[in-house]
Amino acid sequence: MQLKVSFEIFHSESSWQSVYSVFGTIISSTSVSKFTKHFTYLKRLICNFSYFIIFILLLMLIDYIGVININQAPRFLLVKVSGDDTIYYDTPFMMLLGVM
């Protein structure tokens, strides 16, 4: 027997998840900048910028794993176009076709 516990506020195809993920990334980056106060300005800038980029890439990786393994719609979209029987998803690192 397998027990799965999850907490979901929005539907898995809701764009609000991506908005709140990026908002959480910004708040997390702000807290990292508080911990790097004793660094020089250039080191702080490099550390905060690289933390932000790594965090965004991690969110994209989690989204990619969800698309490949769970067959869910991607959360971080640039363009979503629906046609006759297909949906075209254009994400920053991949292009997908979904069937309605």
C-alpha positions in Angstrom: 0.0 0.0 0.0 1.3 3.4 -1.0 0.4 6.5 0.9 0.5 9.8 -0.9 0.1 13.1 0.9 0.0 16.4 -0.9 -1.2 20.0 -0.4 -2.5 21.8 -3.4 -4.1 25.3 -3.3 -4.7 25.7 -7.1 -5.4 23.2 -9.8 -2.3 21.7 -11.4 -2.9 23.6 -14.7 -3.4 27.0 -13.0 -1.0 29.8 -13.9 -1.2 31.1 -10.4 1.3 28.4 -9.3 4.0 29.9 -11.5 3.2 33.4 -10.2 3.6 32.3 -6.6 6.7 30.3 -7.4 8.5 33.3 -8.8 7.2 35.4 -5.9 8.6 32.9 -3.5 11.9 32.9 -5.4 12.1 36.7 -5.0 11.4 36.5 -1.3 14.0 33.7 -0.9 16.6 35.7 -2.8 15.9 38.7 -0.5 16.6 36.5 2.6 19.8 35.2 1.0 21.0 38.8 0.5 20.5 39.4 4.3 22.9 36.5 5.0 25.6 37.8 2.6 25.9 41.3 4.2 29.5 40.7 5.3 30.6 40.1 1.7 31.9 42.8 -0.6 29.4 44.3 -3.0 30.6 42.3 -6.0 30.5 39.0 -4.1 27.0 39.8 -2.8 25.8 40.6 -6.3 27.3 37.4 -7.8 26.0 35.2 -5.0 22.4 36.7 -5.1 22.2 36.6 -8.9 23.5 33.0 -9.1 21.1 31.9 -6.3 18.2 33.5 -8.2 19.1 31.8 -11.5 19.7 28.4 -9.8 16.4 28.6 -8.0 14.5 29.5 -11.3 16.3 26.6 -13.1 15.3 24.3 -10.3 11.7 25.3 -10.7 11.9 24.7 -14.5 13.5 21.2 -13.8 10.6 20.3 -11.4 8.2 21.5 -14.1 9.9 19.4 -16.7 9.9 16.3 -14.5 6.1 16.8 -13.9 5.5 17.1 -17.7 7.5 14.0 -18.5 6.6 11.7 -15.6 3.1 12.8 -14.6 1.9 14.0 -18.0 0.7 17.3 -16.6 0.6 20.6 -18.4 3.6 22.8 -18.0 3.3 25.6 -15.4 5.8 28.0 -16.8 4.5 28.9 -20.2 5.4 31.6 -22.7 2.6 30.8 -25.2 -0.4 28.5 -25.0 -2.3 28.0 -28.3 -5.3 25.6 -28.7 -6.4 24.3 -32.0 -8.8 21.7 -33.2 -7.8 18.7 -31.1 -4.4 19.8 -29.8 -2.9 22.3 -27.5 0.5 23.8 -28.2 2.6 24.8 -25.2 5.8 26.9 -25.6 7.9 26.9 -22.5 11.4 28.4 -22.1 13.2 25.1 -22.7 10.8 22.9 -24.6 7.9 22.9 -27.0 5.0 20.5 -26.4 1.9 19.3 -28.1 -1.0 18.1 -26.0 -4.1 16.3 -27.1 -7.5 17.5 -25.8 
